[in-house]
Amino acid sequence: MKLAASGERFRVIDDFLPEDDLEEIRAVMRRRQFHQVASVVHPEADGQALRSRGAMLRQDAAMLSEDTQVVGMPSAYHAVLQEIHSHQDIFGVPTKDWSVVGFSFWQYAAGSRLGWHNDVDARGEFVFFLHEDWKASWAGDLTLLDADAAAIEVDTTGMSPLEAVEAKASLASHALTAIVPKPNRLVLIKEGTIHCIQRVDWTAGETTRQTMTGFVGANPPEKQQRADNKNLERLASLLDLG
């Protein structure tokens, strides 16, 4: 494991899992059933992706202990939880700022993408690339703006929220960061970070962009428990839990 790149709003960690643990989570992914889902950003332009049913884990001391492995839980889940815990500058303090982490598998085939967006109702997210091979010419980069979107002054009058997000990405003075979907690479992303998945090039052929992706759920004050429950319901919907 090594820190390959970092910014104010993201971390890139290469060689994240040992080979045995990487093969274990790939095997878990292969056993999952996938179904097509339309993009929630630009359905007509983005095309469809494939998503598996997900899992939601509540953070606790046992899950984060290096000496404790929850029975039946893939090692990758435990490793991701530990990594999220160790990057408090990205996600905040566990149990205080966040309490749950969702996991689901996604596949993007040639010709598909996910347009510019800004995830809400979460403390951040992670993307872990699971395909066995990837060439830079196949594109599918995770592209993000390493800047606070709220600080970018753009006239968004008459724009929809998604149009406003893309306008900020297009007109910001900051350079965009493109992260190649290298196998066994983990990306941690801070809440409010504008990002997209670039279209997978047709030269990828039958190879799909495969990830384990999830959101880190917020843990608001007690008086906001009802809103917290709604956020968890939204998170569960995104992960296709049930």
N, C-alpha and C positions, 0 to 999 in steps of 0.2 A: 504494500500500500504506500502511495506517495502523493503528496499534494502537488498537482500538476499546474494549477492556475487558481488565482483568487482575485476577488474584487470586493468592492464595498457591499455588494448584494449577492454574491455567489461564491461557491467553492467547487473546484473540480478535483476529484480524487481518482487516480488511476490505479490499476491492479488492486482493486478494492477487496476482492475475495480470493482466498487460496483456491487452487484449481478444484479440489474436491467439493468445497462449498459452492463454487460457481456452477459446477455440473449438477449439484443437488437442486439448486433453484431453477436451473434450466429444465430439469426433469419435472419439477413441480409445474412449471409453465406449460410444458408439452402435454401434461395430463389435464389441463384446464380446457373447458369448452369456451369457445369464443363466439361472439355474435357481432354483426355489423352495427355500428352506431353512427348517426349523422353528426357532423360537426356542430357544436353549439356556438361557433363563431361565425363562419360563413358556409352554411351547408352546401350551397351550389358550387362555390369556388374551391372549397377545401376537399371535397370528396368524403368518403367514409373510411373509418378506421375499424379495427377489430378490438373488442374489449372482453376481458374475462370478468366473472364475478369476483368481488373483492373481499378483503378482510380488514377489520378495524381492531387495533390493539390499544388498550389503555396502558399508559405509561405507569410503571411502578418500580420500586427499588429492585425487585427480583429480576425484571426484564433487563435492567441496566447493569447488573452485576456481571463482571467478567467470569465469575465462578459458577453462575447459575444459567442454565439453559432450560427454557420452558419445554416440557415434554411435548413432542409432536410438532413443535414450531421449527420451520426451516432455519438454518443457521444465518441465512441472509437477512431474515427479519430482525433477528437479534443484533446483527452487525449494524444494520441501518439505524435501529433505535439508539445504539451506543454512539454512533457518529452524530446523529441529530443532537443527542444530549451534550456532546463535547463542543458543539458550535453554538454557544449561547449568544454570540454576537449576531448570529443569523436568525435563530429561532426563539431566543429568550430563555428564561429559566424554567426547567421542567417542573410540573405540578403547579407552578405559579402562573406561567404564561401559556403553557400548553399541556394537554393531558391525554390526547389520543393521536394515533398515527394510522392512516389508512394505506392499504397496499392493494394494487390491482395490476394486471398485466395488459399491455397494449401492443398492437401490431399495426404498422403503417406500411401499406404496399406501395409499389411504384405508382406515381401519379397523385398520391394523397399528401396532404399537409394539414397544419392547423394554424389559422391566421393569428394576427397580433391580438393579444388579450392581456388582461390583468386579473389574476385570480383573486377572489374575495372570500371572506369568511374563513380564513385560515392564517396560521402564523407563517406559512411557507410551504414548500413542497420539495420533493426529491425526484430525480430521474436516474434510473440505473439501467445501463444498456446491456442487454442479454444476448443479442445475436452473436453468432460465432465468428463472423467475418464482416468487415465493412470497408469500402473504399471511399476516399474523400470525394471522388467524382460522382458517387451515388447521392450526394447531398444529404437531405434529411437533418441538417444541422439544427441544434437547439440554439436559437439566436435571441439574445437578450440585451436590454439597455441597462447598463450598470450605473443607474442614476435614479434619484427620487422623482417619480413621475409627477408628484404634486408640485415640485419646484420648477417644472418645465412650463414656461409661459407660452401658450398657444391659444389663439382665438378659436374656441370650439362651438361658437354660436351656431345653433341649428344642427349640430352633429349628434348622432346617437352615441352612447357610451363607447361602443366598439370603434366607431369612426374617430372619436376623440383620442382613444388609445393609439390607433395607428398614426394619427396626425402627430402626436407627441413623439412617436418613434421615428417618424419621417423627418421631422423638423428640429429635433434635438441637436444641440451642438456636440454632444458626446458621441464617441464612436460606438457602434454596435459590436457586441462580442459574439462570434460564431463558435459554438462548441461542437466539434465533430463527434458523431456518435460512435466513438471507439468502444469495442467490446470490453466489458469489465470496468467501465468508467462510471463513477457515481457523481452526480451533480446536485448540490444543495442550493436552494434558491430562497431568498428572503421574500416575505410577503410584500405585495405591491409592486413586484418587479415586472415590467412590461416584457413580454417574450412571445415567441412563436416557434413553430416547427416548420422549417423550410421544406418545400415539396421534394419528395423522394424522386430522384431522376429515373426515367424509364430504363436506363442502362442497368439498374439494379436487378432487372428481370424478375425472377421468382423470389429473390431474397427480400425479406421484410425487415423493417426497422422494429426491433423487439425490445420492450422495456418493462421493468417493474417500476411503477410510478405511484406516488401517493402524496396526500396532504397531511400537514401537521395541524391538528385541531386546537383552537384557542381554548383557554380556560378563564372565562370572565368572572367578575365578582359574583357573590351569591345572589344578589338582587337581579342579576341578568341571567339567571339559570334558564328561564323560559326561552330567551333569545339563543342561549347556548344550545338548548335542545333542538331548536330550529336549524341552527348551523350544523349540528351533528346529523340531522335528518338530510340536509342538503349534501353533506359529505357522503353519507350512506348511499344517496341516490347516484352521486357521481361514481361511486365504487361498485354500484349494482349489487348491494348487499341484500340478503334475504334468504 
